[in-house]
Amino acid sequence: MRTPLIAANFKMNKNLDEAFNYFNELKKLTADTKNVEIVVATPHLLLYPLTQSVKNTNIQLSAQNVHWEDSGAFTAETSPKTLKAIGINYTILGHSERRKMFCETDETVNKRIKNALKNNLKIIFCIGESLDQRENNETIKVITEQVKKGLKSVSKEEMNNISIAYEPIWAIGTGKTATPEQAQEVHKKIREILNDIYGNEISQKTRILYGGSVKPNNIKDLISQNDIDGALVGGASLKAESFFEIISQSSK
């Protein structure tokens, strides 16, 4: 059975005081939470100060991106070695905002994935189609290409450190959400693609998350689907109480 993974993505939100207050509240709310893995991706500048805040809790911190090299002349990028040195074990890679606004490609995402794996980071690997692509019935084609190119040269063993987040771009921050049935259809296809590449064992072990305007009032129907194993939560994760409600319903 796959343990649900509920991940918050703060994006470029919260200052340090706001983040400390958030985690103080979230720690109290989740103190007795079981049967779910909790990850929070904050802006990079907040990660190190927050490591002590989550120590000895069931909350893990995550970066929102890492570079494909360990060091070098890469202004404003973050090395996975630096993250590991401060105790960070997770990163998001390939988020749609990185792809759309910062010119990420399947090839650069793949390079980042391979270097993150080399440095023993766990990865939430994001994929998803635009509204135009969905309306042109290209969803499966786009998803298949993103999975295969993003995971190029990734071994079966390395897949143990990768979760996939399906985030339909048309549903991110728009208030629109894929219906549970729409999401399940794509999640099932992703699992079939993984089966084609890695075989049944890996495809059944890999957690596939849904990300696209996830809220307390829709998580129950989403996570009840056979191939939805958690959520990558944006706006609804910025308040500890609403994020906890998503976690709580998922743990049941």
DATAHU-V563167 format. One record per residue. N is the residue number from 0. RES is the residue in three letters. OMEGA is omega as a letter, one per 30 degrees, with the letter a starting at -180 (* if undefined). NEAR is the number of other ideal C-beta (glycine too) atoms within 10 Angstrom. D_FIRST is the distance of its C-alpha to the first C-alpha in Angstrom with 1 decimal. Layout:
{{N,RES,OMEGA,NEAR,D_FIRST} {N,RES,OMEGA,NEAR,D_FIRST}}
//
This chain:
{{0,MET,a,6,0.0} {1,ARG,l,14,3.8} {2,THR,l,13,6.4} {3,PRO,l,22,9.3} {4,LEU,l,23,12.4} {5,ILE,a,29,15.7} {6,ALA,l,24,18.7} {7,ALA,l,25,22.3} {8,ASN,a,26,25.0} {9,PHE,a,21,28.4} {10,LYS,a,17,30.2} {11,MET,a,8,33.8} {12,ASN,l,14,33.9} {13,LYS,l,16,34.8} {14,ASN,a,10,37.4} {15,LEU,l,13,36.8} {16,ASP,l,8,38.0} {17,GLU,a,13,35.9} {18,ALA,l,21,32.8} {19,PHE,l,15,33.6} {20,ASN,l,12,34.1} {21,TYR,a,22,30.8} {22,PHE,l,20,28.8} {23,ASN,l,11,30.8} {24,GLU,a,15,29.8} {25,LEU,l,25,26.1} {26,LYS,l,16,25.9} {27,LYS,a,11,27.3} {28,LEU,a,15,25.1} {29,THR,a,21,21.8} {30,ALA,a,9,22.9} {31,ASP,a,8,20.8} {32,THR,l,18,17.7} {33,LYS,l,8,14.4} {34,ASN,l,10,10.7} {35,VAL,l,20,11.7} {36,GLU,a,22,13.4} {37,ILE,a,23,16.9} {38,VAL,l,22,19.2} {39,VAL,l,26,22.8} {40,ALA,a,26,24.9} {41,THR,l,25,28.6} {42,PRO,a,16,31.8} {43,HIS,a,17,32.4} {44,LEU,a,10,35.4} {45,LEU,a,20,33.4} {46,LEU,a,22,30.8} {47,TYR,l,15,32.9} {48,PRO,a,13,34.5} {49,LEU,a,20,31.1} {50,THR,l,13,29.6} {51,GLN,a,9,31.3} {52,SER,a,17,30.3} {53,VAL,a,17,26.6} {54,LYS,l,9,27.1} {55,ASN,l,6,25.4} {56,THR,l,13,23.2} {57,ASN,l,15,19.5} {58,ILE,l,19,20.9} {59,GLN,l,18,21.0} {60,LEU,l,22,23.8} {61,SER,l,23,23.8} {62,ALA,l,22,26.6} {63,GLN,l,22,27.2} {64,ASN,l,19,28.5} {65,VAL,a,27,29.8} {66,HIS,l,20,32.5} {67,TRP,l,20,32.4} {68,GLU,l,15,34.9} {69,ASP,l,13,35.0} {70,SER,l,10,38.5} {71,GLY,a,8,41.5} {72,ALA,a,6,43.6} {73,PHE,a,11,40.8} {74,THR,l,4,42.1} {75,ALA,l,6,39.6} {76,GLU,a,15,36.5} {77,THR,l,17,34.1} {78,SER,l,18,33.4} {79,PRO,l,23,29.9} {80,LYS,l,16,31.9} {81,THR,l,18,33.3} {82,LEU,l,23,29.9} {83,LYS,a,15,28.6} {84,ALA,l,11,31.9} {85,ILE,l,12,31.4} {86,GLY,l,14,27.8} {87,ILE,a,25,25.9} {88,ASN,a,16,22.7} {89,TYR,l,23,21.5} {90,THR,l,24,23.4} {91,ILE,l,23,23.2} {92,LEU,l,27,24.8} {93,GLY,a,26,26.3} {94,HIS,a,28,26.4} {95,SER,l,22,28.6} {96,GLU,l,18,31.3} {97,ARG,a,18,31.6} {98,ARG,a,20,31.9} {99,LYS,a,12,34.4} {100,MET,a,9,36.5} {101,PHE,l,10,36.4} {102,CYS,l,8,36.6} {103,GLU,l,19,33.3} {104,THR,l,12,32.7} {105,ASP,a,18,29.9} {106,GLU,l,12,31.8} {107,THR,l,18,32.2} {108,VAL,l,25,28.5} {109,ASN,l,22,27.7} {110,LYS,l,16,30.3} {111,ARG,l,26,28.7} {112,ILE,a,26,25.2} {113,LYS,l,16,26.7} {114,ASN,l,19,28.7} {115,ALA,l,27,25.9} {116,LEU,l,20,23.8} {117,LYS,a,13,26.9} {118,ASN,l,18,27.1} {119,ASN,l,10,23.6} {120,LEU,l,23,22.6} {121,LYS,a,19,19.1} {122,ILE,l,25,19.6} {123,ILE,a,26,18.9} {124,PHE,a,25,20.5} {125,CYS,l,28,22.1} {126,ILE,l,28,23.3} {127,GLY,a,27,25.0} {128,GLU,l,23,28.0} {129,SER,l,17,31.2} {130,LEU,l,13,32.8} {131,ASP,a,10,35.3} {132,GLN,l,17,32.8} {133,ARG,a,19,30.9} {134,GLU,l,11,34.2} {135,ASN,l,12,35.2} {136,ASN,a,8,32.1} {137,GLU,a,14,31.1} {138,THR,a,21,27.6} {139,ILE,l,15,25.8} {140,LYS,a,12,28.6} {141,VAL,a,17,28.2} {142,ILE,a,22,24.5} {143,THR,a,16,24.7} {144,GLU,a,14,27.5} {145,GLN,l,24,25.9} {146,VAL,a,21,22.7} {147,LYS,a,14,24.8} {148,LYS,a,14,27.4} {149,GLY,a,24,25.3} {150,LEU,l,23,23.3} {151,LYS,l,15,26.4} {152,SER,l,8,26.6} {153,VAL,a,19,23.2} {154,SER,l,11,21.8} {155,LYS,a,12,18.5} {156,GLU,a,9,18.4} {157,GLU,l,16,19.3} {158,MET,l,21,16.5} {159,ASN,a,12,14.2} {160,ASN,a,16,16.3} {161,ILE,l,21,16.2} {162,SER,a,24,14.5} {163,ILE,l,28,16.5} {164,ALA,l,27,18.1} {165,TYR,a,26,19.7} {166,GLU,l,27,22.8} {167,PRO,a,27,25.4} {168,ILE,a,22,28.6} {169,TRP,a,20,30.4} {170,ALA,a,21,28.0} {171,ILE,l,23,28.3} {172,GLY,a,13,30.7} {173,THR,a,12,32.2} {174,GLY,l,9,30.8} {175,LYS,l,12,29.6} {176,THR,l,21,26.0} {177,ALA,l,24,24.5} {178,THR,l,11,23.7} {179,PRO,a,17,20.1} {180,GLU,l,9,21.0} {181,GLN,l,15,22.6} {182,ALA,l,25,19.7} {183,GLN,l,18,17.2} {184,GLU,a,15,19.8} {185,VAL,l,23,19.9} {186,HIS,l,23,16.2} {187,LYS,l,15,15.9} {188,LYS,l,18,18.9} {189,ILE,l,21,17.6} {190,ARG,l,20,14.7} {191,GLU,l,14,17.5} {192,ILE,l,20,19.6} {193,LEU,l,22,17.1} {194,ASN,l,15,16.8} {195,ASP,a,12,20.6} {196,ILE,a,16,21.0} {197,TYR,a,17,18.4} {198,GLY,a,11,17.0} {199,ASN,a,10,13.9} {200,GLU,a,11,11.9} {201,ILE,a,18,12.6} {202,SER,a,19,12.3} {203,GLN,a,13,8.7} {204,LYS,a,13,7.9} {205,THR,l,20,10.4} {206,ARG,l,18,10.1} {207,ILE,a,24,12.8} {208,LEU,l,26,14.7} {209,TYR,l,31,17.6} {210,GLY,a,26,20.9} {211,GLY,a,27,24.0} {212,SER,l,21,25.6} {213,VAL,a,26,22.5} {214,LYS,l,17,23.9} {215,PRO,a,17,23.2} {216,ASN,l,13,24.4} {217,ASN,a,21,22.1} {218,ILE,a,24,18.7} {219,LYS,a,13,17.7} {220,ASP,l,15,18.5} {221,LEU,a,25,17.0} {222,ILE,l,24,13.5} {223,SER,l,11,13.4} {224,GLN,a,16,13.6} {225,ASN,a,9,11.0} {226,ASP,l,21,11.2} {227,ILE,a,25,12.1} {228,ASP,a,24,9.8} {229,GLY,a,30,12.8} {230,ALA,l,28,16.5} {231,LEU,a,27,19.4} {232,VAL,l,28,22.0} {233,GLY,a,22,25.8} {234,GLY,a,17,28.5} {235,ALA,l,19,26.5} {236,SER,a,26,25.3} {237,LEU,l,17,29.0} {238,LYS,a,13,29.3} {239,ALA,a,21,27.3} {240,GLU,a,10,27.3} {241,SER,l,16,25.9} {242,PHE,l,25,23.3} {243,PHE,l,20,22.2} {244,GLU,l,17,22.1} {245,ILE,l,26,19.6} {246,ILE,a,28,17.5} {247,SER,l,16,18.0} {248,GLN,l,20,17.1} {249,SER,a,24,13.8} {250,SER,a,18,12.9} {251,LYS,*,9,13.5}}
//
